[in-house]
Amino acid sequence: MPLQAGLPNVGAMTDTFAENGASAAHAQGTRVAVVTGASRGLGRALARALAEDGYRLVVDARDGAALRAAMAGLPAGAVITALAGDITDPSHRDDLRRAAETLGGPDLLINNAGTLGPSPLPAVSEFPLAELRTAFEVNVIAPIALTQLLLPALRERGGAVLAVTSDAAVEAYAGWGGYGAAKAALEQACNVLAAEELAVRVWRVDPGDLRTQMHQDAFPGEDISDRPLPESVLPAFRRLIGERMPSGRYRAADLMPGGGQAAVAADGQAAEPVPGGPGRS
C-alpha cells in the first residue's frame, strides 16, 4: 500500500512501490539495505543510521513488536519493511529477498543477527553440543545462506556484504569457544567470498565491546555500564560504507575519526586484540 504521509512504512511485507515499480525506484538512485537482528543493540543502531542516510530498509528480528518499536521515530518519508522471523528459517530468508526486490533490489546486506550461546559462557570441555550446533546455524550457516540469496542482485549493483564479527574470532578467550569458533568460521567464509566476488565488497567488522544485551549475557550480574553504546561506533560504519573501502577485516576503533585505517585484505593481517578478552581491557 502507498506510504502514509509523514510516517515511515513499518510493517509486514508491503507493495509500497507497486504504483511506481521496483526498477523505477532503483533507477532514481534508491539505495536498499537489508539488516538482520535490527530490534536492539548494534543492529538497531545501524538500521536507524542507514534510514537517516536515505536507505530504504528491510529489517528483521524474531520479536516483531520489539522490531517495530526499534524502528519508530525515524524521519518522515523513511521506507522500512520490518519482517519478524528466524534467520535460520529458509522461508523467512526468502521473504527478506523478496522484500528487498520490492524496494528496488539490495545494495547492502548487513549480517548482524547472531547468538552468544549459553550464559554463563561454558568452557569448550563442557559446551552443550546442541547449543554449539545452534551457534553455528545462527552465526554461520544462516548468514551465508542469506548472502547466497542476495548475491545475484548485489553483483548487478556492485553492492556490499558486511558481517559483524568479534575479536573472539581471532583470539583465545576462556569461555568464548563456541561463539568465537562460529565467528571465526563466518570470517573465513567471508574472506574467501571476497576473493571470489570481485564486483562485491565483503567486509568483516569488529565493533569492539559495546553496551548491548548480548554483552551483558556474556557477563551476567556484572556492571557493563562502562562500555560505550552501539551508537558510538556509527561513524566508523558510515565511513566504511560511504567510502566503499576495500574488502577485508576492520576494527571499528580504527575507522573512527582520527583512528586510522584497520588492516585490510591487501595484507590479510588482523588488528591487535585487546588483551584479557572481550570487555576485559
C-alpha positions, -999 to 999 in steps of 0.1 A, spaced: 0 0 0 12 36 -5 30 52 23 10 73 47 21 109 46 47 118 71 51 83 85 77 56 79 63 24 65 70 -3 92 51 -35 89 48 -68 72 57 -73 36 43 -45 16 38 -34 -20 50 1 -13 63 6 -48 35 -11 -66 25 22 -83 60 32 -95 76 -2 -98 108 -15 -82 130 -9 -112 119 27 -114 127 32 -78 163 19 -83 167 39 -115 161 70 -94 191 62 -72 174 44 -44 197 26 -21 184 -5 -3 199 -22 27 189 -55 44 198 -56 81 193 -86 103 189 -86 140 177 -50 140 155 -49 171 182 -40 195 219 -32 200 242 -26 171 217 -39 145 191 -13 157 217 15 156 229 6 121 194 3 107 184 37 121 216 53 108 211 39 73 175 51 72 186 86 83 212 84 54 185 78 29 185 40 26 153 21 21 154 -8 46 144 -44 50 149 -53 87 143 -84 107 142 -99 142 125 -127 160 104 -103 181 81 -84 158 69 -59 184 104 -51 195 114 -46 159 86 -22 152 94 -3 184 131 -1 174 122 15 140 98 40 155 105 78 153 125 78 121 124 108 98 92 113 78 95 95 45 117 67 57 108 35 40 111 3 61 98 -32 57 100 -50 90 97 -87 90 95 -108 121 111 -142 118 140 -165 124 170 -160 102 176 -198 102 142 -204 85 147 -207 47 112 -193 41 120 -162 62 152 -156 43 133 -158 10 108 -132 24 137 -109 31 149 -114 -5 115 -106 -20 111 -76 2 144 -62 -9 134 -68 -45 101 -49 -39 121 -19 -27 143 -19 -58 169 -45 -51 196 -48 -24 228 -27 -24 239 -36 11 235 -67 33 244 -64 69 246 -99 86 243 -88 122 219 -113 137 236 -138 160 236 -157 192 260 -158 220 251 -193 232 247 -204 268 250 -179 296 272 -180 317 297 -189 289 308 -225 293 343 -240 287 348 -259 255 351 -291 275 315 -286 288 299 -268 259 265 -285 252 267 -298 216 231 -289 208 239 -253 217 271 -254 196 251 -266 166 227 -237 172 256 -212 174 269 -224 140 234 -225 125 227 -189 135 261 -173 133 275 -191 102 250 -211 81 221 -186 81 242 -155 71 259 -175 44 225 -187 31 211 -152 31 242 -139 13 238 -166 -14 202 -155 -19 211 -118 -23 244 -122 -42 229 -121 -78 213 -87 -71 243 -75 -52 266 -84 -81 244 -64 -105 246 -33 -83 282 -36 -72 269 -39 -37 284 -49 -4 281 -76 23 290 -66 59 294 -93 85 296 -82 122 323 -102 139 343 -101 171 379 -102 184 368 -136 199 371 -149 163 409 -143 163 419 -146 200 416 -174 226 394 -161 254 383 -186 281 346 -193 278 343 -179 243 350 -211 224 315 -216 209 308 -181 199 344 -174 188 346 -206 167 314 -197 149 326 -161 142 359 -175 130 341 -197 106 320 -168 93 351 -147 89 369 -172 68 338 -178 47 337 -140 41 374 -139 34 370 -165 7 339 -148 -6 358 -116 -11 383 -134 -33 356 -149 -53 332 -119 -57 353 -92 -72 323 -70 -80 310 -71 -44 327 -56 -13 329 -81 16 337 -66 50 342 -82 84 339 -56 111 347 -60 148 327 -32 165 345 -37 199 330 -41 233 296 -24 234 268 -19 259 244 -45 245 222 -73 258 245 -99 243 275 -84 260 255 -84 293 246 -120 288 283 -128 284 290 -112 319 258 -120 338 255 -100 370 283 -76 361 281 -39 355 289 -32 319 278 5 320 314 15 312 311 0 277 301 25 250 267 25 234 263 10 199 256 44 185 292 54 194 307 34 166 283 45 138 308 70 124 331 40 117 304 21 98 293 52 79 329 57 68 334 21 57 301 21 37 303 56 24 339 54 12 333 19 -1 366 7 14 383 -25 0 371 -59 11 387 -70 43 387 -72 81 383 -39 101 380 -28 136 355 0 142 380 17 165 405 21 136 378 36 114 367 63 138 378 99 130 414 101 139 417 64 144 434 55 112 426 25 89 424 -11 101 443 -39 84 425 -50 53 426 -78 27 457 -63 10 479 -77 37 455 -101 54 465 -91 89 440 -87 117 444 -58 141 458 -64 175 431 -75 200 426 -61 234 444 -83 260 424 -102 286 393 -110 265 362 -91 253 353 -64 278 385 -71 298 409 -43 290 
